[in-house]
Structures are given as C-alpha cells and as structure tokens.
Amino acid sequence: MDLGLNGKTALVMGASKGLGFAIAKELAAEGVKVAICARDEERLKDAAGRLGATPFVADLRQPSAGRTVVDQAVAALGKVDILVVNTGGPPTMPFENIASDDWRNAFEGLFVSATDAIGAALPGMRERNWGRVLLVTSIAAKEPINNFTISNALRAGLHGLTKTLSREFAANGITVNALMPGYTMTERLAEAKLDLDKVSKMIPMGRIGRPEEFAALATFLASDKAGYITGQAVACDGGALWSI
C-alpha cells in the first residue's frame, strides 16, 4: 500500500532507541525525510547513522527545548509535516514516595515539552494545510497501572490536549492523535524489571508487543490514508486494555 508519505518530513522526538527509533525507521522506509532528537549524544548519533536521519541533541526537560528542536528541524529539513511527540517515561513509584521536584521535572519533560513542540510545528502545518501530530502516551493514560503514578496522571492530560487540538485544527488539514503502547519489548520495559512471563499471561494475545508493530500504526496515522482520523487515542496493546 502506498501511504503517500514519500517526500514528507518528520521530527521524531526521543528516537535514539525504543518506540521512537522504531517509528523513525518505519517513516524513513516510506520515503520520509526524518530528523530525530534525544538527550544522549553518542546514542543519538549512532541511531541517526543507522536511520539516515538528521540528529539534534535535546533535553526535553529544559525550558523551551521542545520549541527549539522543532525550529532546528525546520531549518534543516525546510519544514516539519509530521511531528511525533515521544518522551521518556517518568520514574515509577507510589504516590507517597514522589517529591514535588519529581512532579515538576516530569511535567516539564512530558507535558510542557509537548505543548512547546506542537506550538512550534502547527503554524507551518496550517500554512500548508496538511499536518500530522502524533503523541505517544501509554495504556496507563486510560487504565492506571500500579506505581506508574506520574505517568497515569500526566499522560491522561495529554489525551485531553489531543482531543482539544484535533478540534481546533481539523479544518486546516491537520490531524492530532494519541498512540497508546501496551507492554512492548523496549529498554523501558526491561528497566521496569517486570516478570514478563507473568505479564504475557495477562495479555489476551499471550505475548509482549514488538516495537515495529507499534511503528506501523504510527506510520499509518501519519499518512494520507488516515486523513479522516483525528482526536483519537489508539491502543497497540495485544488486547490488554479492558475498555474500548
């Protein structure tokens, strides 16, 4: 299937590894000119080399980092047609162990960086009357997960932002959607130190997801074929969510 993406440009945030890397790889395979960003310069350059992407070092927890990296991508690529907002997950802990600074740092890195980046990308998309904004969230935004307190709270807020923006910019040919990964085989999952055999048994499909499966969903939603899909939070979770 021709997704109509050849010649488009994309910025994929948090793409030196994991889901971000998988999305950038799939977009590049469809002929998209890709820019990526991440904090770790060495890992970022390695990923960019493997992808043929333009790299930008960015710590999204810093003020205005989201807007800065979009501006850099526009300068390098000429435009940003597709923006994939993807940030590292906040620390996992129960509420009583979370300090005020933990909340503030997570809010800057997870939420403010998203609004800054989207705010920088939307004017160009509106001018061209075409754009795709994808926010990588989590199934925790819909059904909270124990000890993922910060993620449960902030990612749900991103879904509210997704729906609001989708309605404001639909008439400009811009779609805004959230993508909810379930348990997917990434470094983030390994760091959570979960019993993967036990987790697999909780998933109707009986296995952990693969990053390329999630990336395929993201790439479709970034395409012309998905031009009438907006304001949605779509899960790629093997049926793990109980709700529709």
C-alpha positions in Angstrom: 0.0 0.0 0.0 1.3 3.4 -1.0 0.8 5.6 2.1 1.6 8.8 0.2 4.5 9.8 2.5 7.3 10.0 0.0 8.9 13.4 0.2 7.2 14.3 3.5 9.4 15.4 6.5 9.2 14.3 10.1 10.6 15.1 13.5 10.5 12.1 15.9 11.3 13.0 19.5 13.1 10.6 21.8 14.1 8.5 18.8 17.6 7.2 19.8 16.0 3.9 20.9 12.8 2.1 21.7 9.5 3.1 20.2 10.8 6.5 18.8 13.6 4.7 16.9 11.1 2.2 15.5 8.8 4.9 14.3 11.6 6.9 12.7 12.8 3.7 10.9 9.3 3.0 9.5 8.8 6.5 8.4 12.2 6.6 6.7 11.3 3.3 4.9 8.3 5.1 3.4 10.5 7.8 1.9 10.1 10.4 4.7 13.0 12.7 5.5 13.5 12.2 9.2 15.0 14.3 12.0 15.4 12.8 15.5 16.3 14.1 18.9 17.4 12.6 22.2 19.5 13.6 25.3 22.4 11.1 24.8 24.6 12.5 22.0 26.5 9.3 21.4 23.5 7.1 21.2 21.7 9.7 19.1 24.4 9.9 16.5 24.6 6.1 16.3 20.8 6.0 15.7 20.9 8.8 13.2 23.6 6.9 11.2 21.6 3.8 11.1 18.4 5.7 10.0 20.0 8.2 7.7 18.3 10.8 9.8 19.3 14.3 11.0 20.1 14.4 14.7 19.6 17.1 17.3 20.7 16.8 20.9 17.8 17.9 23.1 17.0 17.5 26.8 13.2 17.9 26.7 13.2 18.7 30.5 14.8 22.0 29.8 12.7 25.2 29.2 11.7 25.8 25.6 13.6 22.6 24.4 10.5 21.3 22.5 10.2 24.6 20.5 13.9 24.8 19.9 14.2 21.3 18.4 11.3 21.9 16.1 12.9 25.1 14.9 16.1 23.3 14.3 14.3 20.6 12.3 12.5 23.2 10.2 15.8 24.9 9.5 17.5 21.6 8.4 14.6 19.9 6.5 12.7 23.0 5.3 9.5 22.0 7.1 8.0 19.6 9.5 5.0 17.8 8.1 4.8 15.1 10.8 5.6 15.6 14.5 5.9 12.6 16.7 5.9 13.7 20.4 7.6 10.9 22.3 9.4 11.4 25.6 11.0 9.1 28.1 8.7 7.7 30.8 8.9 9.3 34.3 10.2 7.3 37.3 7.8 4.7 38.6 6.9 4.9 42.3 3.9 5.0 44.6 2.4 8.5 45.3 3.8 8.8 48.8 7.3 8.5 47.5 7.0 11.2 44.9 8.6 14.6 45.8 7.4 17.9 44.5 10.5 18.1 42.2 9.6 14.8 40.7 6.2 16.2 39.6 7.8 19.4 38.3 10.5 17.7 36.3 8.1 15.2 34.8 5.6 17.9 33.9 8.3 19.9 32.1 9.7 16.8 30.3 6.4 15.1 29.5 3.8 17.8 29.1 5.4 21.3 28.6 7.9 19.9 26.0 4.9 18.5 24.1 3.0 21.8 24.1 6.1 23.7 23.1 6.9 21.4 20.2 3.4 21.3 18.9 3.1 25.1 19.2 6.2 25.5 17.1 5.1 23.0 14.4 1.4 23.9 13.9 1.9 27.3 12.1 3.8 25.7 9.3 1.3 22.8 9.0 -1.6 25.2 8.9 0.1 27.3 6.2 0.5 24.1 4.0 -3.0 22.9 5.0 -1.5 19.5 5.9 0.0 18.1 9.1 0.2 15.1 11.4 0.7 15.3 15.1 1.2 12.0 17.0 1.6 11.9 20.7 3.0 8.7 22.1 1.3 8.1 25.5 0.6 4.8 27.2 -2.3 2.5 28.1 -1.7 3.9 31.6 -3.4 7.1 30.4 -6.7 5.1 30.1 -6.3 2.4 32.7 -3.9 3.4 35.5 -1.0 1.0 36.3 0.2 0.5 39.9 3.3 2.6 40.7 3.1 4.5 37.4 1.5 7.3 39.3 3.2 10.2 37.4 2.6 8.6 34.0 -1.0 7.8 34.9 -1.7 11.4 35.7 0.2 13.4 33.1 -0.4 11.1 30.1 -4.1 11.3 30.7 -3.7 15.1 30.4 -2.1 14.6 27.0 -5.2 12.9 25.8 -7.3 15.9 26.8 -4.8 18.1 24.8 -5.1 15.7 21.8 -8.8 16.0 21.6 -8.8 19.8 22.1 -6.2 20.4 19.3 -7.8 17.9 17.0 -11.0 20.0 17.0 -9.2 23.3 16.7 -7.1 22.4 13.7 -9.2 19.8 11.8 -10.3 22.4 9.2 -6.7 23.1 8.4 -6.0 19.5 7.2 -4.1 18.7 10.5 -4.8 15.5 12.4 -3.9 15.1 16.0 -3.9 11.6 17.6 -2.5 9.8 20.6 -1.0 6.3 20.4 -1.1 4.1 23.4 1.6 1.4 23.5 0.9 -1.5 25.7 3.7 -3.8 27.0 6.3 -3.6 24.3 9.8 -5.1 24.2 11.9 -1.9 24.7 14.6 -0.8 27.1 12.0 1.0 29.1 10.1 -2.3 29.7 13.4 -4.1 30.7 14.2 -1.3 33.2 10.8 -1.8 34.9 12.0 -5.3 35.9 8.7 -6.9 35.5 8.0 -10.6 35.3 7.5 -10.8 31.5 6.1 -14.3 31.6 3.5 -13.2 34.1 2.8 -10.0 32.1 2.4 -12.1 28.9 -0.3 -14.2 30.5 -2.3 -11.1 31.3 -2.3 -10.1 27.6 -5.0 -11.8 25.5 -2.5 -12.3 22.7 -0.2 -14.0 25.2 2.9 -12.1 24.3 4.8 -8.8 24.6 4.5 -6.4 21.6 7.2 -5.6 19.2 8.3 -2.0 18.5 7.8 -2.4 14.8 4.1 -3.3 15.3 3.6 0.0 17.1 5.6 1.9 14.5 3.4 0.5 11.8 0.3 2.0 13.5 2.1 5.4 13.9 3.2 5.4 10.2 -0.4 4.7 9.0 -1.8 7.5 11.2 0.8 9.8 9.7 -0.3 9.0 6.2 -2.8 10.4 3.7 -4.8 7.2 4.2 -5.6 8.3 7.7 -6.6 11.8 6.8 -10.1 11.4 8.4 -8.9 10.0 11.7 -8.3 12.7 14.3 -8.8 13.2 18.0 -8.4 9.6 18.8 -6.4 7.6 21.4 -5.5 4.3 19.7 -4.0 1.4 21.6 -1.5 -1.1 20.3 -1.6 -3.5 23.2 -2.5 -7.0 22.2 -5.9 -6.5 23.8 -4.5 -5.7 27.2 -7.0 -2.8 27.9 -10.3 -3.9 29.2 -12.1 -0.7 28.0 -12.9 0.2 24.4 
